[in-house]
Amino acid sequence: EVDSQFFWLSMKSGLVFKDFIIGLIKPPCYGLLIGLVGAYHGYMITGGAVGLGRAAARTVMFTSLGVLIMDFVITKFILSIY
């Protein structure tokens, strides 16, 4: 069990401003990416239920890759500024 005073003191000493900036910028970017990729693949479905399965698989694949790339780019950009 961790004492609450120790937790808050450790958090204050460990967190810096760029951590908050990264935390405010990344989630909306991820949400936008996931929404756009999902909507694109959803609108392009052809072939019934089989097409739906393929579109879902492609959406997961492209979203995962996109989040990985976006994470690298955003972090690199923010760390170069601060």
Phi and psi in radians as a Rosetta constraint file:
Dihedral C 1 N 2 CA 2 C 2 CIRCULARHARMONIC -1.825 0.35
Dihedral N 2 CA 2 C 2 N 3 CIRCULARHARMONIC 2.305 0.35
Dihedral C 2 N 3 CA 3 C 3 CIRCULARHARMONIC -1.157 0.35
Dihedral N 3 CA 3 C 3 N 4 CIRCULARHARMONIC 2.422 0.35
Dihedral C 3 N 4 CA 4 C 4 CIRCULARHARMONIC -1.122 0.35
Dihedral N 4 CA 4 C 4 N 5 CIRCULARHARMONIC -0.645 0.35
Dihedral C 4 N 5 CA 5 C 5 CIRCULARHARMONIC -1.134 0.35
Dihedral N 5 CA 5 C 5 N 6 CIRCULARHARMONIC -0.734 0.35
Dihedral C 5 N 6 CA 6 C 6 CIRCULARHARMONIC -1.093 0.35
Dihedral N 6 CA 6 C 6 N 7 CIRCULARHARMONIC -0.721 0.35
Dihedral C 6 N 7 CA 7 C 7 CIRCULARHARMONIC -1.048 0.35
Dihedral N 7 CA 7 C 7 N 8 CIRCULARHARMONIC -0.881 0.35
Dihedral C 7 N 8 CA 8 C 8 CIRCULARHARMONIC -1.160 0.35
Dihedral N 8 CA 8 C 8 N 9 CIRCULARHARMONIC -0.665 0.35
Dihedral C 8 N 9 CA 9 C 9 CIRCULARHARMONIC -1.155 0.35
Dihedral N 9 CA 9 C 9 N 10 CIRCULARHARMONIC -0.711 0.35
Dihedral C 9 N 10 CA 10 C 10 CIRCULARHARMONIC -1.159 0.35
Dihedral N 10 CA 10 C 10 N 11 CIRCULARHARMONIC -0.680 0.35
Dihedral C 10 N 11 CA 11 C 11 CIRCULARHARMONIC -1.150 0.35
Dihedral N 11 CA 11 C 11 N 12 CIRCULARHARMONIC -0.755 0.35
Dihedral C 11 N 12 CA 12 C 12 CIRCULARHARMONIC -1.104 0.35
Dihedral N 12 CA 12 C 12 N 13 CIRCULARHARMONIC -0.647 0.35
Dihedral C 12 N 13 CA 13 C 13 CIRCULARHARMONIC -1.411 0.35
Dihedral N 13 CA 13 C 13 N 14 CIRCULARHARMONIC -0.420 0.35
Dihedral C 13 N 14 CA 14 C 14 CIRCULARHARMONIC -1.602 0.35
Dihedral N 14 CA 14 C 14 N 15 CIRCULARHARMONIC -0.489 0.35
Dihedral C 14 N 15 CA 15 C 15 CIRCULARHARMONIC -1.584 0.35
Dihedral N 15 CA 15 C 15 N 16 CIRCULARHARMONIC 2.476 0.35
Dihedral C 15 N 16 CA 16 C 16 CIRCULARHARMONIC -2.169 0.35
Dihedral N 16 CA 16 C 16 N 17 CIRCULARHARMONIC 2.978 0.35
Dihedral C 16 N 17 CA 17 C 17 CIRCULARHARMONIC -1.034 0.35
Dihedral N 17 CA 17 C 17 N 18 CIRCULARHARMONIC -0.664 0.35
Dihedral C 17 N 18 CA 18 C 18 CIRCULARHARMONIC -1.125 0.35
Dihedral N 18 CA 18 C 18 N 19 CIRCULARHARMONIC -0.479 0.35
Dihedral C 18 N 19 CA 19 C 19 CIRCULARHARMONIC -1.100 0.35
Dihedral N 19 CA 19 C 19 N 20 CIRCULARHARMONIC -0.696 0.35
Dihedral C 19 N 20 CA 20 C 20 CIRCULARHARMONIC -1.218 0.35
Dihedral N 20 CA 20 C 20 N 21 CIRCULARHARMONIC -0.690 0.35
Dihedral C 20 N 21 CA 21 C 21 CIRCULARHARMONIC -1.102 0.35
Dihedral N 21 CA 21 C 21 N 22 CIRCULARHARMONIC -0.811 0.35
Dihedral C 21 N 22 CA 22 C 22 CIRCULARHARMONIC -1.058 0.35
Dihedral N 22 CA 22 C 22 N 23 CIRCULARHARMONIC -0.717 0.35
Dihedral C 22 N 23 CA 23 C 23 CIRCULARHARMONIC -1.179 0.35
Dihedral N 23 CA 23 C 23 N 24 CIRCULARHARMONIC -0.420 0.35
Dihedral C 23 N 24 CA 24 C 24 CIRCULARHARMONIC -1.539 0.35
Dihedral N 24 CA 24 C 24 N 25 CIRCULARHARMONIC -0.455 0.35
Dihedral C 24 N 25 CA 25 C 25 CIRCULARHARMONIC -1.600 0.35
Dihedral N 25 CA 25 C 25 N 26 CIRCULARHARMONIC -0.770 0.35
Dihedral C 25 N 26 CA 26 C 26 CIRCULARHARMONIC -1.090 0.35
Dihedral N 26 CA 26 C 26 N 27 CIRCULARHARMONIC -0.863 0.35
Dihedral C 26 N 27 CA 27 C 27 CIRCULARHARMONIC -1.010 0.35
Dihedral N 27 CA 27 C 27 N 28 CIRCULARHARMONIC -0.769 0.35
Dihedral C 27 N 28 CA 28 C 28 CIRCULARHARMONIC -1.120 0.35
Dihedral N 28 CA 28 C 28 N 29 CIRCULARHARMONIC -0.609 0.35
Dihedral C 28 N 29 CA 29 C 29 CIRCULARHARMONIC -1.143 0.35
Dihedral N 29 CA 29 C 29 N 30 CIRCULARHARMONIC -0.751 0.35
Dihedral C 29 N 30 CA 30 C 30 CIRCULARHARMONIC -1.098 0.35
Dihedral N 30 CA 30 C 30 N 31 CIRCULARHARMONIC -0.770 0.35
Dihedral C 30 N 31 CA 31 C 31 CIRCULARHARMONIC -1.063 0.35
Dihedral N 31 CA 31 C 31 N 32 CIRCULARHARMONIC -0.733 0.35
Dihedral C 31 N 32 CA 32 C 32 CIRCULARHARMONIC -1.110 0.35
Dihedral N 32 CA 32 C 32 N 33 CIRCULARHARMONIC -0.798 0.35
Dihedral C 32 N 33 CA 33 C 33 CIRCULARHARMONIC -1.062 0.35
Dihedral N 33 CA 33 C 33 N 34 CIRCULARHARMONIC -0.844 0.35
Dihedral C 33 N 34 CA 34 C 34 CIRCULARHARMONIC -1.092 0.35
Dihedral N 34 CA 34 C 34 N 35 CIRCULARHARMONIC -0.753 0.35
Dihedral C 34 N 35 CA 35 C 35 CIRCULARHARMONIC -1.131 0.35
Dihedral N 35 CA 35 C 35 N 36 CIRCULARHARMONIC -0.757 0.35
Dihedral C 35 N 36 CA 36 C 36 CIRCULARHARMONIC -1.185 0.35
Dihedral N 36 CA 36 C 36 N 37 CIRCULARHARMONIC -0.768 0.35
Dihedral C 36 N 37 CA 37 C 37 CIRCULARHARMONIC -1.138 0.35
Dihedral N 37 CA 37 C 37 N 38 CIRCULARHARMONIC -0.756 0.35
Dihedral C 37 N 38 CA 38 C 38 CIRCULARHARMONIC -1.115 0.35
Dihedral N 38 CA 38 C 38 N 39 CIRCULARHARMONIC -0.731 0.35
Dihedral C 38 N 39 CA 39 C 39 CIRCULARHARMONIC -1.159 0.35
Dihedral N 39 CA 39 C 39 N 40 CIRCULARHARMONIC -0.734 0.35
Dihedral C 39 N 40 CA 40 C 40 CIRCULARHARMONIC -1.052 0.35
Dihedral N 40 CA 40 C 40 N 41 CIRCULARHARMONIC -0.908 0.35
Dihedral C 40 N 41 CA 41 C 41 CIRCULARHARMONIC -1.184 0.35
Dihedral N 41 CA 41 C 41 N 42 CIRCULARHARMONIC -0.525 0.35
Dihedral C 41 N 42 CA 42 C 42 CIRCULARHARMONIC -1.191 0.35
Dihedral N 42 CA 42 C 42 N 43 CIRCULARHARMONIC -0.675 0.35
Dihedral C 42 N 43 CA 43 C 43 CIRCULARHARMONIC -1.319 0.35
Dihedral N 43 CA 43 C 43 N 44 CIRCULARHARMONIC -0.375 0.35
Dihedral C 43 N 44 CA 44 C 44 CIRCULARHARMONIC -1.647 0.35
Dihedral N 44 CA 44 C 44 N 45 CIRCULARHARMONIC 0.209 0.35
Dihedral C 44 N 45 CA 45 C 45 CIRCULARHARMONIC -1.171 0.35
Dihedral N 45 CA 45 C 45 N 46 CIRCULARHARMONIC 2.285 0.35
Dihedral C 45 N 46 CA 46 C 46 CIRCULARHARMONIC -2.395 0.35
Dihedral N 46 CA 46 C 46 N 47 CIRCULARHARMONIC 2.675 0.35
Dihedral C 46 N 47 CA 47 C 47 CIRCULARHARMONIC 1.652 0.35
Dihedral N 47 CA 47 C 47 N 48 CIRCULARHARMONIC 0.321 0.35
Dihedral C 47 N 48 CA 48 C 48 CIRCULARHARMONIC 1.217 0.35
Dihedral N 48 CA 48 C 48 N 49 CIRCULARHARMONIC -2.457 0.35
Dihedral C 48 N 49 CA 49 C 49 CIRCULARHARMONIC -1.154 0.35
Dihedral N 49 CA 49 C 49 N 50 CIRCULARHARMONIC -0.615 0.35
Dihedral C 49 N 50 CA 50 C 50 CIRCULARHARMONIC -1.155 0.35
Dihedral N 50 CA 50 C 50 N 51 CIRCULARHARMONIC -0.738 0.35
Dihedral C 50 N 51 CA 51 C 51 CIRCULARHARMONIC -1.108 0.35
Dihedral N 51 CA 51 C 51 N 52 CIRCULARHARMONIC -0.626 0.35
Dihedral C 51 N 52 CA 52 C 52 CIRCULARHARMONIC -1.105 0.35
Dihedral N 52 CA 52 C 52 N 53 CIRCULARHARMONIC -0.756 0.35
Dihedral C 52 N 53 CA 53 C 53 CIRCULARHARMONIC -1.094 0.35
Dihedral N 53 CA 53 C 53 N 54 CIRCULARHARMONIC -0.735 0.35
Dihedral C 53 N 54 CA 54 C 54 CIRCULARHARMONIC -1.132 0.35
Dihedral N 54 CA 54 C 54 N 55 CIRCULARHARMONIC -0.748 0.35
Dihedral C 54 N 55 CA 55 C 55 CIRCULARHARMONIC -1.112 0.35
Dihedral N 55 CA 55 C 55 N 56 CIRCULARHARMONIC -0.702 0.35
Dihedral C 55 N 56 CA 56 C 56 CIRCULARHARMONIC -1.121 0.35
Dihedral N 56 CA 56 C 56 N 57 CIRCULARHARMONIC -0.739 0.35
Dihedral C 56 N 57 CA 57 C 57 CIRCULARHARMONIC -1.127 0.35
Dihedral N 57 CA 57 C 57 N 58 CIRCULARHARMONIC -0.751 0.35
Dihedral C 57 N 58 CA 58 C 58 CIRCULARHARMONIC -1.124 0.35
Dihedral N 58 CA 58 C 58 N 59 CIRCULARHARMONIC -0.691 0.35
Dihedral C 58 N 59 CA 59 C 59 CIRCULARHARMONIC -1.067 0.35
Dihedral N 59 CA 59 C 59 N 60 CIRCULARHARMONIC -0.804 0.35
Dihedral C 59 N 60 CA 60 C 60 CIRCULARHARMONIC -1.100 0.35
Dihedral N 60 CA 60 C 60 N 61 CIRCULARHARMONIC -0.755 0.35
Dihedral C 60 N 61 CA 61 C 61 CIRCULARHARMONIC -1.109 0.35
Dihedral N 61 CA 61 C 61 N 62 CIRCULARHARMONIC -0.905 0.35
Dihedral C 61 N 62 CA 62 C 62 CIRCULARHARMONIC -1.190 0.35
Dihedral N 62 CA 62 C 62 N 63 CIRCULARHARMONIC -0.622 0.35
Dihedral C 62 N 63 CA 63 C 63 CIRCULARHARMONIC -1.169 0.35
Dihedral N 63 CA 63 C 63 N 64 CIRCULARHARMONIC -0.765 0.35
Dihedral C 63 N 64 CA 64 C 64 CIRCULARHARMONIC -1.076 0.35
Dihedral N 64 CA 64 C 64 N 65 CIRCULARHARMONIC -0.801 0.35
Dihedral C 64 N 65 CA 65 C 65 CIRCULARHARMONIC -1.138 0.35
Dihedral N 65 CA 65 C 65 N 66 CIRCULARHARMONIC -0.718 0.35
Dihedral C 65 N 66 CA 66 C 66 CIRCULARHARMONIC -1.118 0.35
Dihedral N 66 CA 66 C 66 N 67 CIRCULARHARMONIC -0.726 0.35
Dihedral C 66 N 67 CA 67 C 67 CIRCULARHARMONIC -1.133 0.35
Dihedral N 67 CA 67 C 67 N 68 CIRCULARHARMONIC -0.703 0.35
Dihedral C 67 N 68 CA 68 C 68 CIRCULARHARMONIC -1.076 0.35
Dihedral N 68 CA 68 C 68 N 69 CIRCULARHARMONIC -0.820 0.35
Dihedral C 68 N 69 CA 69 C 69 CIRCULARHARMONIC -1.170 0.35
Dihedral N 69 CA 69 C 69 N 70 CIRCULARHARMONIC -0.775 0.35
Dihedral C 69 N 70 CA 70 C 70 CIRCULARHARMONIC -1.094 0.35
Dihedral N 70 CA 70 C 70 N 71 CIRCULARHARMONIC -0.678 0.35
Dihedral C 70 N 71 CA 71 C 71 CIRCULARHARMONIC -1.049 0.35
Dihedral N 71 CA 71 C 71 N 72 CIRCULARHARMONIC -0.798 0.35
Dihedral C 71 N 72 CA 72 C 72 CIRCULARHARMONIC -1.091 0.35
Dihedral N 72 CA 72 C 72 N 73 CIRCULARHARMONIC -0.826 0.35
Dihedral C 72 N 73 CA 73 C 73 CIRCULARHARMONIC -1.141 0.35
Dihedral N 73 CA 73 C 73 N 74 CIRCULARHARMONIC -0.820 0.35
Dihedral C 73 N 74 CA 74 C 74 CIRCULARHARMONIC -1.122 0.35
Dihedral N 74 CA 74 C 74 N 75 CIRCULARHARMONIC -0.784 0.35
Dihedral C 74 N 75 CA 75 C 75 CIRCULARHARMONIC -1.103 0.35
Dihedral N 75 CA 75 C 75 N 76 CIRCULARHARMONIC -0.772 0.35
Dihedral C 75 N 76 CA 76 C 76 CIRCULARHARMONIC -1.056 0.35
Dihedral N 76 CA 76 C 76 N 77 CIRCULARHARMONIC -0.760 0.35
Dihedral C 76 N 77 CA 77 C 77 CIRCULARHARMONIC -1.128 0.35
Dihedral N 77 CA 77 C 77 N 78 CIRCULARHARMONIC -0.837 0.35
Dihedral C 77 N 78 CA 78 C 78 CIRCULARHARMONIC -1.175 0.35
Dihedral N 78 CA 78 C 78 N 79 CIRCULARHARMONIC -0.694 0.35
Dihedral C 78 N 79 CA 79 C 79 CIRCULARHARMONIC -1.202 0.35
Dihedral N 79 CA 79 C 79 N 80 CIRCULARHARMONIC -0.448 0.35
Dihedral C 79 N 80 CA 80 C 80 CIRCULARHARMONIC -1.309 0.35
Dihedral N 80 CA 80 C 80 N 81 CIRCULARHARMONIC -0.448 0.35
Dihedral C 80 N 81 CA 81 C 81 CIRCULARHARMONIC -1.386 0.35
Dihedral N 81 CA 81 C 81 N 82 CIRCULARHARMONIC -0.795 0.35
